[in-house]
Amino acid sequence: MAEKTIMLVCSAGMSTSLLVTKMQKAAEAKGIDVDIFATAASDADNELASKKIDVMLLGPQVRFMLSQFQKKLADKNIPVEVIDMRSYGMMDGDAVLAQAEKLMA
């Protein structure tokens, strides 16, 4: 079982799946034991109910949901942030992993 779990949320769960792959490669290269997965915003509540996550990152296209998720996860002490737009556009797995790590520190 992974040490930490990172959940990426986007409108359909498709665009972030490539980012998940790049983040996993970056984590492997750094020797970090982390579970990273993507889900559609419409399925995020189901994932939260079934998995223990350490951080949630939102794709820029669902940034309008930030306050909603922050309220939902505040009592669980789970940080939520929007993925940096440039890192997302470049599909920069290293940068997005670093963003998640910073939030979990």
Beta strands, then each sheet from edge to edge (+ up, - down):
strand 1: 4-10
strand 2: 34-40
strand 3: 55-58
strand 4: 80-82
sheet 1: 2+ 1+ 3+ 4+
end
